[in-house]
């Protein structure tokens, strides 16, 4: 099965499904960009702003220049591009998306949902954008990041939650030919929620029920 036959430009998928497709096409030239130390094992080219050449000795490693917007690859050089947990960090996301489209006809994007992004402490530091997906219009929705909940989880602990609630915390998207997206401004009237207050209300209700 070759997913280039899919006429849908961007849609939900699963990492497991993508892995199965890539295993059926081992002759593809696959790029994993911005992956840090966790590159997809089926990628044969790795690209990151860190010098990870010693970590990826068995693969072709290309170091990105953080001052250049253009990716150091030729037009349609790759059969497939993986960008997992990268887009939420990239300040010029429009150029990044355009460059991904330039160097390949298809790929996989993985980003945190708004819920996961709000719950994790570390995400407050370097995440710039929130992502959502419009299934009706098949658009990736990008908006400025905003904190609605006080974070209560670490990156390591959220991995445990992902075992049971992955679809609530992770957006897994396949794109073909073009990454359809829209930029949305934040609503200015949103109210910040306190998880501590929510827990207080919950336990207060439990206590009232207990003493009835």
Rosetta constraint file for C-alpha pairs under 8 A:
AtomPair CA 1 CA 21 HARMONIC 6.91 0.50
AtomPair CA 1 CA 24 HARMONIC 7.33 0.50
AtomPair CA 2 CA 21 HARMONIC 7.09 0.50
AtomPair CA 2 CA 25 HARMONIC 7.90 0.50
AtomPair CA 3 CA 21 HARMONIC 7.39 0.50
AtomPair CA 4 CA 105 HARMONIC 7.91 0.50
AtomPair CA 4 CA 106 HARMONIC 7.12 0.50
AtomPair CA 4 CA 176 HARMONIC 6.60 0.50
AtomPair CA 6 CA 176 HARMONIC 7.28 0.50
AtomPair CA 7 CA 176 HARMONIC 7.33 0.50
AtomPair CA 8 CA 175 HARMONIC 7.65 0.50
AtomPair CA 8 CA 176 HARMONIC 6.82 0.50
AtomPair CA 9 CA 138 HARMONIC 7.82 0.50
AtomPair CA 9 CA 175 HARMONIC 5.32 0.50
AtomPair CA 9 CA 176 HARMONIC 4.76 0.50
AtomPair CA 9 CA 177 HARMONIC 6.25 0.50
AtomPair CA 9 CA 178 HARMONIC 5.73 0.50
AtomPair CA 9 CA 179 HARMONIC 6.56 0.50
AtomPair CA 9 CA 180 HARMONIC 6.98 0.50
AtomPair CA 10 CA 138 HARMONIC 6.19 0.50
AtomPair CA 10 CA 139 HARMONIC 7.10 0.50
AtomPair CA 10 CA 140 HARMONIC 7.96 0.50
AtomPair CA 10 CA 173 HARMONIC 6.74 0.50
AtomPair CA 10 CA 174 HARMONIC 5.60 0.50
AtomPair CA 10 CA 175 HARMONIC 4.13 0.50
AtomPair CA 10 CA 176 HARMONIC 6.25 0.50
AtomPair CA 10 CA 178 HARMONIC 7.40 0.50
AtomPair CA 10 CA 179 HARMONIC 6.14 0.50
AtomPair CA 10 CA 180 HARMONIC 6.60 0.50
AtomPair CA 11 CA 135 HARMONIC 7.43 0.50
AtomPair CA 11 CA 138 HARMONIC 6.35 0.50
AtomPair CA 11 CA 173 HARMONIC 5.56 0.50
AtomPair CA 11 CA 174 HARMONIC 5.54 0.50
AtomPair CA 11 CA 175 HARMONIC 6.55 0.50
AtomPair CA 12 CA 171 HARMONIC 7.50 0.50
AtomPair CA 12 CA 172 HARMONIC 5.81 0.50
AtomPair CA 12 CA 173 HARMONIC 4.53 0.50
AtomPair CA 12 CA 174 HARMONIC 6.22 0.50
AtomPair CA 13 CA 17 HARMONIC 6.89 0.50
AtomPair CA 13 CA 18 HARMONIC 7.52 0.50
AtomPair CA 13 CA 172 HARMONIC 5.52 0.50
AtomPair CA 13 CA 173 HARMONIC 5.27 0.50
AtomPair CA 13 CA 174 HARMONIC 5.95 0.50
AtomPair CA 14 CA 18 HARMONIC 6.42 0.50
AtomPair CA 14 CA 172 HARMONIC 5.58 0.50
AtomPair CA 14 CA 173 HARMONIC 7.28 0.50
AtomPair CA 15 CA 19 HARMONIC 6.14 0.50
AtomPair CA 15 CA 172 HARMONIC 6.67 0.50
AtomPair CA 16 CA 20 HARMONIC 6.37 0.50
AtomPair CA 17 CA 21 HARMONIC 6.45 0.50
AtomPair CA 18 CA 22 HARMONIC 6.22 0.50
AtomPair CA 18 CA 108 HARMONIC 7.62 0.50
AtomPair CA 19 CA 23 HARMONIC 6.14 0.50
AtomPair CA 20 CA 24 HARMONIC 6.48 0.50
AtomPair CA 21 CA 25 HARMONIC 6.61 0.50
AtomPair CA 22 CA 26 HARMONIC 6.32 0.50
AtomPair CA 22 CA 28 HARMONIC 7.83 0.50
AtomPair CA 22 CA 42 HARMONIC 7.16 0.50
AtomPair CA 23 CA 42 HARMONIC 7.55 0.50
AtomPair CA 26 CA 42 HARMONIC 7.79 0.50
AtomPair CA 28 CA 78 HARMONIC 7.58 0.50
AtomPair CA 28 CA 79 HARMONIC 5.56 0.50
AtomPair CA 28 CA 80 HARMONIC 7.26 0.50
AtomPair CA 29 CA 43 HARMONIC 7.52 0.50
AtomPair CA 29 CA 44 HARMONIC 6.54 0.50
AtomPair CA 29 CA 45 HARMONIC 7.56 0.50
AtomPair CA 29 CA 77 HARMONIC 7.89 0.50
AtomPair CA 29 CA 78 HARMONIC 5.21 0.50
AtomPair CA 29 CA 79 HARMONIC 5.33 0.50
AtomPair CA 29 CA 80 HARMONIC 6.71 0.50
AtomPair CA 30 CA 42 HARMONIC 7.34 0.50
AtomPair CA 30 CA 43 HARMONIC 4.79 0.50
AtomPair CA 30 CA 44 HARMONIC 5.63 0.50
AtomPair CA 30 CA 45 HARMONIC 6.21 0.50
AtomPair CA 30 CA 78 HARMONIC 5.92 0.50
AtomPair CA 30 CA 79 HARMONIC 6.03 0.50
AtomPair CA 30 CA 80 HARMONIC 4.94 0.50
AtomPair CA 30 CA 81 HARMONIC 5.83 0.50
AtomPair CA 30 CA 82 HARMONIC 7.65 0.50
AtomPair CA 31 CA 43 HARMONIC 5.55 0.50
AtomPair CA 31 CA 44 HARMONIC 6.46 0.50
AtomPair CA 31 CA 45 HARMONIC 4.78 0.50
AtomPair CA 31 CA 46 HARMONIC 5.85 0.50
AtomPair CA 31 CA 47 HARMONIC 7.34 0.50
AtomPair CA 31 CA 78 HARMONIC 6.74 0.50
AtomPair CA 31 CA 80 HARMONIC 6.44 0.50
AtomPair CA 31 CA 81 HARMONIC 4.80 0.50
AtomPair CA 31 CA 82 HARMONIC 6.09 0.50
AtomPair CA 32 CA 39 HARMONIC 6.26 0.50
AtomPair CA 32 CA 40 HARMONIC 6.63 0.50
AtomPair CA 32 CA 43 HARMONIC 5.91 0.50
AtomPair CA 32 CA 45 HARMONIC 6.43 0.50
AtomPair CA 32 CA 46 HARMONIC 5.12 0.50
AtomPair CA 32 CA 47 HARMONIC 6.32 0.50
AtomPair CA 32 CA 81 HARMONIC 5.97 0.50
AtomPair CA 32 CA 82 HARMONIC 4.66 0.50
AtomPair CA 32 CA 83 HARMONIC 6.19 0.50
AtomPair CA 33 CA 46 HARMONIC 6.03 0.50
AtomPair CA 33 CA 47 HARMONIC 4.68 0.50
AtomPair CA 33 CA 48 HARMONIC 5.96 0.50
AtomPair CA 33 CA 81 HARMONIC 7.44 0.50
AtomPair CA 33 CA 82 HARMONIC 6.25 0.50
AtomPair CA 33 CA 83 HARMONIC 5.45 0.50
AtomPair CA 33 CA 84 HARMONIC 7.74 0.50
AtomPair CA 33 CA 86 HARMONIC 7.89 0.50
AtomPair CA 34 CA 46 HARMONIC 7.99 0.50
AtomPair CA 34 CA 47 HARMONIC 6.01 0.50
AtomPair CA 34 CA 48 HARMONIC 4.60 0.50
AtomPair CA 34 CA 49 HARMONIC 7.10 0.50
AtomPair CA 34 CA 83 HARMONIC 6.68 0.50
AtomPair CA 34 CA 84 HARMONIC 7.44 0.50
AtomPair CA 34 CA 85 HARMONIC 7.97 0.50
AtomPair CA 34 CA 86 HARMONIC 5.99 0.50
AtomPair CA 35 CA 39 HARMONIC 5.18 0.50
AtomPair CA 35 CA 46 HARMONIC 7.73 0.50
AtomPair CA 35 CA 47 HARMONIC 7.53 0.50
AtomPair CA 35 CA 48 HARMONIC 6.68 0.50
AtomPair CA 35 CA 83 HARMONIC 7.32 0.50
AtomPair CA 35 CA 84 HARMONIC 6.60 0.50
AtomPair CA 35 CA 85 HARMONIC 7.75 0.50
AtomPair CA 35 CA 86 HARMONIC 7.62 0.50
AtomPair CA 36 CA 48 HARMONIC 6.51 0.50
AtomPair CA 36 CA 50 HARMONIC 7.42 0.50
AtomPair CA 36 CA 52 HARMONIC 7.63 0.50
AtomPair CA 37 CA 52 HARMONIC 7.61 0.50
AtomPair CA 37 CA 55 HARMONIC 7.43 0.50
AtomPair CA 39 CA 43 HARMONIC 7.12 0.50
AtomPair CA 39 CA 46 HARMONIC 7.19 0.50
AtomPair CA 44 CA 59 HARMONIC 5.44 0.50
AtomPair CA 44 CA 60 HARMONIC 6.35 0.50
AtomPair CA 45 CA 59 HARMONIC 5.99 0.50
AtomPair CA 45 CA 60 HARMONIC 4.81 0.50
AtomPair CA 45 CA 61 HARMONIC 5.88 0.50
AtomPair CA 45 CA 62 HARMONIC 7.50 0.50
AtomPair CA 46 CA 56 HARMONIC 7.80 0.50
AtomPair CA 46 CA 59 HARMONIC 7.07 0.50
AtomPair CA 46 CA 60 HARMONIC 6.22 0.50
AtomPair CA 46 CA 61 HARMONIC 4.81 0.50
AtomPair CA 46 CA 62 HARMONIC 6.17 0.50
AtomPair CA 47 CA 61 HARMONIC 5.91 0.50
AtomPair CA 47 CA 62 HARMONIC 4.80 0.50
AtomPair CA 47 CA 63 HARMONIC 5.64 0.50
AtomPair CA 47 CA 64 HARMONIC 6.41 0.50
AtomPair CA 48 CA 52 HARMONIC 7.50 0.50
AtomPair CA 48 CA 62 HARMONIC 6.88 0.50
AtomPair CA 48 CA 63 HARMONIC 5.32 0.50
AtomPair CA 48 CA 64 HARMONIC 5.44 0.50
AtomPair CA 49 CA 63 HARMONIC 5.51 0.50
AtomPair CA 49 CA 64 HARMONIC 4.53 0.50
AtomPair CA 49 CA 65 HARMONIC 6.31 0.50
AtomPair CA 49 CA 66 HARMONIC 6.30 0.50
AtomPair CA 50 CA 63 HARMONIC 6.58 0.50
AtomPair CA 50 CA 64 HARMONIC 7.57 0.50
AtomPair CA 51 CA 63 HARMONIC 6.01 0.50
AtomPair CA 52 CA 56 HARMONIC 6.40 0.50
AtomPair CA 52 CA 61 HARMONIC 7.40 0.50
AtomPair CA 52 CA 63 HARMONIC 7.87 0.50
AtomPair CA 53 CA 57 HARMONIC 6.07 0.50
AtomPair CA 53 CA 61 HARMONIC 5.67 0.50
AtomPair CA 53 CA 62 HARMONIC 7.89 0.50
AtomPair CA 56 CA 60 HARMONIC 7.43 0.50
AtomPair CA 56 CA 61 HARMONIC 6.72 0.50
AtomPair CA 57 CA 61 HARMONIC 7.94 0.50
AtomPair CA 64 CA 71 HARMONIC 7.46 0.50
AtomPair CA 64 CA 72 HARMONIC 7.54 0.50
AtomPair CA 69 CA 95 HARMONIC 6.81 0.50
AtomPair CA 69 CA 96 HARMONIC 7.20 0.50
AtomPair CA 70 CA 95 HARMONIC 7.89 0.50
AtomPair CA 70 CA 96 HARMONIC 7.98 0.50
AtomPair CA 70 CA 99 HARMONIC 6.64 0.50
AtomPair CA 71 CA 99 HARMONIC 6.48 0.50
AtomPair CA 73 CA 77 HARMONIC 6.58 0.50
AtomPair CA 73 CA 103 HARMONIC 6.56 0.50
AtomPair CA 74 CA 103 HARMONIC 6.15 0.50
AtomPair CA 75 CA 102 HARMONIC 5.42 0.50
AtomPair CA 75 CA 103 HARMONIC 4.59 0.50
AtomPair CA 75 CA 104 HARMONIC 7.20 0.50
AtomPair CA 76 CA 102 HARMONIC 6.09 0.50
AtomPair CA 76 CA 103 HARMONIC 4.11 0.50
AtomPair CA 76 CA 104 HARMONIC 4.43 0.50
AtomPair CA 76 CA 105 HARMONIC 6.68 0.50
AtomPair CA 77 CA 103 HARMONIC 5.39 0.50
AtomPair CA 77 CA 104 HARMONIC 6.28 0.50
AtomPair CA 78 CA 103 HARMONIC 6.11 0.50
AtomPair CA 78 CA 104 HARMONIC 5.02 0.50
AtomPair CA 78 CA 105 HARMONIC 7.79 0.50
AtomPair CA 79 CA 104 HARMONIC 5.84 0.50
AtomPair CA 79 CA 105 HARMONIC 6.69 0.50
AtomPair CA 79 CA 106 HARMONIC 6.92 0.50
AtomPair CA 80 CA 104 HARMONIC 6.06 0.50
AtomPair CA 80 CA 105 HARMONIC 7.01 0.50
AtomPair CA 80 CA 106 HARMONIC 5.35 0.50
AtomPair CA 80 CA 107 HARMONIC 4.93 0.50
AtomPair CA 80 CA 108 HARMONIC 7.83 0.50
AtomPair CA 81 CA 100 HARMONIC 7.34 0.50
AtomPair CA 81 CA 104 HARMONIC 6.58 0.50
AtomPair CA 81 CA 106 HARMONIC 6.60 0.50
AtomPair CA 81 CA 107 HARMONIC 4.50 0.50
AtomPair CA 81 CA 108 HARMONIC 6.40 0.50
AtomPair CA 82 CA 107 HARMONIC 5.63 0.50
AtomPair CA 82 CA 108 HARMONIC 4.89 0.50
AtomPair CA 82 CA 109 HARMONIC 6.22 0.50
AtomPair CA 83 CA 87 HARMONIC 7.36 0.50
AtomPair CA 83 CA 107 HARMONIC 7.85 0.50
AtomPair CA 83 CA 108 HARMONIC 6.27 0.50
AtomPair CA 83 CA 109 HARMONIC 5.04 0.50
AtomPair CA 83 CA 110 HARMONIC 6.55 0.50
AtomPair CA 84 CA 108 HARMONIC 7.51 0.50
AtomPair CA 84 CA 109 HARMONIC 5.54 0.50
AtomPair CA 84 CA 110 HARMONIC 4.47 0.50
AtomPair CA 84 CA 111 HARMONIC 6.45 0.50
AtomPair CA 85 CA 89 HARMONIC 7.80 0.50
AtomPair CA 85 CA 109 HARMONIC 7.64 0.50
AtomPair CA 85 CA 110 HARMONIC 5.52 0.50
AtomPair CA 85 CA 111 HARMONIC 4.82 0.50
AtomPair CA 85 CA 112 HARMONIC 7.11 0.50
AtomPair CA 86 CA 90 HARMONIC 6.71 0.50
AtomPair CA 86 CA 110 HARMONIC 7.88 0.50
AtomPair CA 86 CA 111 HARMONIC 7.27 0.50
AtomPair CA 87 CA 93 HARMONIC 6.61 0.50
AtomPair CA 87 CA 96 HARMONIC 8.00 0.50
AtomPair CA 87 CA 111 HARMONIC 7.00 0.50
AtomPair CA 87 CA 129 HARMONIC 7.81 0.50
AtomPair CA 88 CA 111 HARMONIC 6.86 0.50
AtomPair CA 88 CA 127 HARMONIC 5.39 0.50
AtomPair CA 88 CA 128 HARMONIC 5.67 0.50
AtomPair CA 88 CA 129 HARMONIC 4.88 0.50
AtomPair CA 88 CA 130 HARMONIC 6.61 0.50
AtomPair CA 88 CA 131 HARMONIC 7.57 0.50
AtomPair CA 89 CA 126 HARMONIC 6.24 0.50
AtomPair CA 89 CA 127 HARMONIC 4.99 0.50
AtomPair CA 89 CA 128 HARMONIC 5.64 0.50
AtomPair CA 89 CA 129 HARMONIC 7.14 0.50
AtomPair CA 90 CA 96 HARMONIC 7.43 0.50
AtomPair CA 90 CA 128 HARMONIC 7.25 0.50
AtomPair CA 91 CA 128 HARMONIC 6.83 0.50
AtomPair CA 92 CA 96 HARMONIC 6.43 0.50
AtomPair CA 93 CA 97 HARMONIC 6.03 0.50
AtomPair CA 94 CA 98 HARMONIC 6.18 0.50
AtomPair CA 95 CA 99 HARMONIC 6.04 0.50
AtomPair CA 96 CA 100 HARMONIC 6.22 0.50
AtomPair CA 97 CA 101 HARMONIC 6.27 0.50
AtomPair CA 97 CA 179 HARMONIC 7.13 0.50
AtomPair CA 98 CA 102 HARMONIC 6.19 0.50
AtomPair CA 99 CA 103 HARMONIC 6.36 0.50
AtomPair CA 100 CA 104 HARMONIC 6.39 0.50
AtomPair CA 101 CA 105 HARMONIC 6.30 0.50
AtomPair CA 101 CA 106 HARMONIC 7.52 0.50
AtomPair CA 101 CA 177 HARMONIC 6.89 0.50
AtomPair CA 101 CA 178 HARMONIC 6.21 0.50
AtomPair CA 101 CA 179 HARMONIC 7.23 0.50
AtomPair CA 104 CA 177 HARMONIC 7.87 0.50
AtomPair CA 105 CA 176 HARMONIC 5.90 0.50
AtomPair CA 105 CA 177 HARMONIC 4.67 0.50
AtomPair CA 105 CA 178 HARMONIC 7.48 0.50
AtomPair CA 106 CA 174 HARMONIC 7.51 0.50
AtomPair CA 106 CA 175 HARMONIC 5.44 0.50
AtomPair CA 106 CA 176 HARMONIC 4.35 0.50
AtomPair CA 106 CA 177 HARMONIC 5.75 0.50
AtomPair CA 106 CA 178 HARMONIC 7.73 0.50
AtomPair CA 107 CA 174 HARMONIC 5.89 0.50
AtomPair CA 107 CA 175 HARMONIC 5.50 0.50
AtomPair CA 107 CA 176 HARMONIC 6.79 0.50
AtomPair CA 108 CA 172 HARMONIC 7.36 0.50
AtomPair CA 108 CA 173 HARMONIC 5.72 0.50
AtomPair CA 108 CA 174 HARMONIC 4.72 0.50
AtomPair CA 108 CA 175 HARMONIC 6.41 0.50
AtomPair CA 109 CA 171 HARMONIC 7.96 0.50
AtomPair CA 109 CA 172 HARMONIC 6.08 0.50
AtomPair CA 109 CA 173 HARMONIC 5.14 0.50
AtomPair CA 109 CA 174 HARMONIC 6.44 0.50
AtomPair CA 109 CA 175 HARMONIC 7.83 0.50
AtomPair CA 110 CA 170 HARMONIC 6.96 0.50
AtomPair CA 110 CA 171 HARMONIC 5.59 0.50
AtomPair CA 110 CA 172 HARMONIC 4.73 0.50
AtomPair CA 110 CA 173 HARMONIC 6.30 0.50
AtomPair CA 111 CA 131 HARMONIC 7.06 0.50
AtomPair CA 111 CA 170 HARMONIC 5.97 0.50
AtomPair CA 111 CA 171 HARMONIC 5.31 0.50
AtomPair CA 111 CA 172 HARMONIC 6.93 0.50
AtomPair CA 112 CA 116 HARMONIC 5.85 0.50
AtomPair CA 112 CA 117 HARMONIC 5.97 0.50
AtomPair CA 112 CA 130 HARMONIC 7.90 0.50
AtomPair CA 112 CA 131 HARMONIC 7.22 0.50
AtomPair CA 112 CA 169 HARMONIC 5.81 0.50
AtomPair CA 112 CA 170 HARMONIC 4.64 0.50
AtomPair CA 112 CA 171 HARMONIC 5.95 0.50
AtomPair CA 113 CA 117 HARMONIC 6.16 0.50
AtomPair CA 113 CA 130 HARMONIC 7.18 0.50
AtomPair CA 113 CA 131 HARMONIC 6.19 0.50
AtomPair CA 113 CA 132 HARMONIC 6.46 0.50
AtomPair CA 113 CA 168 HARMONIC 6.92 0.50
AtomPair CA 113 CA 169 HARMONIC 5.10 0.50
AtomPair CA 113 CA 170 HARMONIC 5.36 0.50
AtomPair CA 113 CA 171 HARMONIC 6.04 0.50
AtomPair CA 114 CA 118 HARMONIC 6.15 0.50
AtomPair CA 114 CA 130 HARMONIC 5.87 0.50
AtomPair CA 114 CA 131 HARMONIC 6.63 0.50
AtomPair CA 114 CA 132 HARMONIC 7.27 0.50
AtomPair CA 114 CA 169 HARMONIC 7.73 0.50
AtomPair CA 115 CA 119 HARMONIC 6.31 0.50
AtomPair CA 115 CA 168 HARMONIC 7.30 0.50
AtomPair CA 115 CA 169 HARMONIC 6.33 0.50
AtomPair CA 116 CA 120 HARMONIC 6.35 0.50
AtomPair CA 116 CA 158 HARMONIC 7.87 0.50
AtomPair CA 116 CA 168 HARMONIC 7.63 0.50
AtomPair CA 116 CA 169 HARMONIC 4.87 0.50
AtomPair CA 116 CA 170 HARMONIC 7.47 0.50
AtomPair CA 117 CA 123 HARMONIC 5.91 0.50
AtomPair CA 117 CA 124 HARMONIC 7.90 0.50
AtomPair CA 117 CA 130 HARMONIC 7.68 0.50
AtomPair CA 118 CA 123 HARMONIC 7.43 0.50
AtomPair CA 118 CA 124 HARMONIC 7.86 0.50
AtomPair CA 118 CA 147 HARMONIC 5.88 0.50
AtomPair CA 118 CA 148 HARMONIC 6.63 0.50
AtomPair CA 118 CA 149 HARMONIC 5.69 0.50
AtomPair CA 118 CA 150 HARMONIC 7.03 0.50
AtomPair CA 118 CA 151 HARMONIC 5.90 0.50
AtomPair CA 119 CA 149 HARMONIC 6.71 0.50
AtomPair CA 119 CA 150 HARMONIC 6.84 0.50
AtomPair CA 119 CA 151 HARMONIC 4.26 0.50
AtomPair CA 119 CA 152 HARMONIC 5.60 0.50
AtomPair CA 119 CA 153 HARMONIC 5.74 0.50
AtomPair CA 120 CA 124 HARMONIC 7.62 0.50
AtomPair CA 120 CA 151 HARMONIC 5.15 0.50
AtomPair CA 120 CA 152 HARMONIC 6.26 0.50
AtomPair CA 120 CA 153 HARMONIC 4.72 0.50
AtomPair CA 120 CA 154 HARMONIC 5.28 0.50
AtomPair CA 120 CA 155 HARMONIC 6.29 0.50
AtomPair CA 120 CA 158 HARMONIC 7.34 0.50
AtomPair CA 121 CA 125 HARMONIC 7.97 0.50
AtomPair CA 121 CA 151 HARMONIC 5.11 0.50
AtomPair CA 121 CA 152 HARMONIC 6.64 0.50
AtomPair CA 121 CA 153 HARMONIC 6.09 0.50
AtomPair CA 121 CA 154 HARMONIC 5.70 0.50
AtomPair CA 121 CA 155 HARMONIC 7.61 0.50
AtomPair CA 122 CA 126 HARMONIC 7.70 0.50
AtomPair CA 122 CA 154 HARMONIC 6.77 0.50
AtomPair CA 122 CA 155 HARMONIC 6.89 0.50
AtomPair CA 123 CA 127 HARMONIC 5.49 0.50
AtomPair CA 124 CA 147 HARMONIC 7.98 0.50
AtomPair CA 127 CA 145 HARMONIC 7.20 0.50
AtomPair CA 128 CA 144 HARMONIC 6.34 0.50
AtomPair CA 128 CA 145 HARMONIC 5.47 0.50
AtomPair CA 129 CA 142 HARMONIC 6.47 0.50
AtomPair CA 129 CA 143 HARMONIC 5.63 0.50
AtomPair CA 129 CA 144 HARMONIC 4.68 0.50
AtomPair CA 129 CA 145 HARMONIC 4.50 0.50
AtomPair CA 130 CA 142 HARMONIC 5.76 0.50
AtomPair CA 130 CA 143 HARMONIC 5.24 0.50
AtomPair CA 130 CA 144 HARMONIC 5.94 0.50
AtomPair CA 130 CA 145 HARMONIC 4.90 0.50
AtomPair CA 130 CA 146 HARMONIC 7.74 0.50
AtomPair CA 131 CA 140 HARMONIC 6.94 0.50
AtomPair CA 131 CA 141 HARMONIC 5.53 0.50
AtomPair CA 131 CA 142 HARMONIC 4.82 0.50
AtomPair CA 131 CA 143 HARMONIC 6.59 0.50
AtomPair CA 132 CA 140 HARMONIC 6.11 0.50
AtomPair CA 132 CA 141 HARMONIC 4.98 0.50
AtomPair CA 132 CA 142 HARMONIC 6.70 0.50
AtomPair CA 132 CA 171 HARMONIC 7.53 0.50
AtomPair CA 133 CA 138 HARMONIC 7.08 0.50
AtomPair CA 133 CA 139 HARMONIC 5.96 0.50
AtomPair CA 133 CA 140 HARMONIC 4.76 0.50
AtomPair CA 133 CA 141 HARMONIC 5.60 0.50
AtomPair CA 133 CA 171 HARMONIC 7.82 0.50
AtomPair CA 134 CA 138 HARMONIC 5.28 0.50
AtomPair CA 134 CA 139 HARMONIC 5.16 0.50
AtomPair CA 134 CA 140 HARMONIC 6.37 0.50
AtomPair CA 134 CA 141 HARMONIC 6.83 0.50
AtomPair CA 135 CA 139 HARMONIC 7.03 0.50
AtomPair CA 138 CA 180 HARMONIC 7.20 0.50
AtomPair CA 139 CA 179 HARMONIC 7.96 0.50
AtomPair CA 139 CA 180 HARMONIC 5.12 0.50
AtomPair CA 139 CA 181 HARMONIC 4.78 0.50
AtomPair CA 139 CA 182 HARMONIC 6.52 0.50
AtomPair CA 140 CA 179 HARMONIC 7.68 0.50
AtomPair CA 140 CA 180 HARMONIC 6.18 0.50
AtomPair CA 140 CA 181 HARMONIC 4.33 0.50
AtomPair CA 140 CA 182 HARMONIC 6.32 0.50
AtomPair CA 141 CA 181 HARMONIC 5.67 0.50
AtomPair CA 141 CA 182 HARMONIC 5.09 0.50
AtomPair CA 141 CA 183 HARMONIC 6.00 0.50
AtomPair CA 141 CA 184 HARMONIC 6.80 0.50
AtomPair CA 142 CA 181 HARMONIC 7.14 0.50
AtomPair CA 142 CA 182 HARMONIC 6.20 0.50
AtomPair CA 142 CA 183 HARMONIC 4.88 0.50
AtomPair CA 142 CA 184 HARMONIC 6.04 0.50
AtomPair CA 143 CA 183 HARMONIC 5.74 0.50
AtomPair CA 143 CA 184 HARMONIC 4.89 0.50
AtomPair CA 143 CA 185 HARMONIC 5.81 0.50
AtomPair CA 143 CA 186 HARMONIC 6.49 0.50
AtomPair CA 144 CA 184 HARMONIC 7.84 0.50
AtomPair CA 144 CA 185 HARMONIC 6.88 0.50
AtomPair CA 144 CA 186 HARMONIC 6.62 0.50
AtomPair CA 147 CA 192 HARMONIC 7.10 0.50
AtomPair CA 148 CA 190 HARMONIC 7.78 0.50
AtomPair CA 148 CA 191 HARMONIC 6.85 0.50
AtomPair CA 148 CA 192 HARMONIC 4.43 0.50
AtomPair CA 148 CA 193 HARMONIC 5.63 0.50
AtomPair CA 149 CA 192 HARMONIC 6.13 0.50
AtomPair CA 149 CA 193 HARMONIC 5.07 0.50
AtomPair CA 149 CA 194 HARMONIC 5.86 0.50
AtomPair CA 149 CA 195 HARMONIC 6.50 0.50
AtomPair CA 150 CA 193 HARMONIC 7.22 0.50
AtomPair CA 150 CA 194 HARMONIC 5.98 0.50
AtomPair CA 150 CA 195 HARMONIC 6.39 0.50
AtomPair CA 153 CA 157 HARMONIC 6.06 0.50
AtomPair CA 153 CA 158 HARMONIC 6.34 0.50
AtomPair CA 154 CA 158 HARMONIC 6.24 0.50
AtomPair CA 155 CA 159 HARMONIC 6.74 0.50
AtomPair CA 156 CA 160 HARMONIC 7.37 0.50
AtomPair CA 157 CA 161 HARMONIC 6.94 0.50
AtomPair CA 158 CA 162 HARMONIC 6.22 0.50
AtomPair CA 159 CA 163 HARMONIC 6.80 0.50
AtomPair CA 160 CA 164 HARMONIC 7.65 0.50
AtomPair CA 161 CA 165 HARMONIC 5.81 0.50
AtomPair CA 161 CA 166 HARMONIC 7.17 0.50
AtomPair CA 162 CA 166 HARMONIC 4.19 0.50
AtomPair CA 162 CA 167 HARMONIC 7.91 0.50
AtomPair CA 162 CA 169 HARMONIC 6.78 0.50
AtomPair CA 165 CA 169 HARMONIC 6.62 0.50
AtomPair CA 166 CA 170 HARMONIC 5.73 0.50
AtomPair CA 167 CA 171 HARMONIC 6.83 0.50
AtomPair CA 175 CA 179 HARMONIC 5.91 0.50
AtomPair CA 194 CA 198 HARMONIC 6.40 0.50
AtomPair CA 195 CA 199 HARMONIC 6.17 0.50
AtomPair CA 196 CA 200 HARMONIC 6.20 0.50
AtomPair CA 197 CA 201 HARMONIC 6.22 0.50
AtomPair CA 198 CA 202 HARMONIC 6.21 0.50
AtomPair CA 199 CA 203 HARMONIC 6.14 0.50
AtomPair CA 200 CA 204 HARMONIC 5.90 0.50
AtomPair CA 201 CA 205 HARMONIC 6.14 0.50
AtomPair CA 202 CA 206 HARMONIC 6.35 0.50
AtomPair CA 203 CA 207 HARMONIC 6.10 0.50
AtomPair CA 204 CA 208 HARMONIC 6.29 0.50
AtomPair CA 205 CA 209 HARMONIC 6.25 0.50
AtomPair CA 206 CA 210 HARMONIC 6.11 0.50
AtomPair CA 207 CA 211 HARMONIC 6.29 0.50
AtomPair CA 208 CA 212 HARMONIC 6.27 0.50
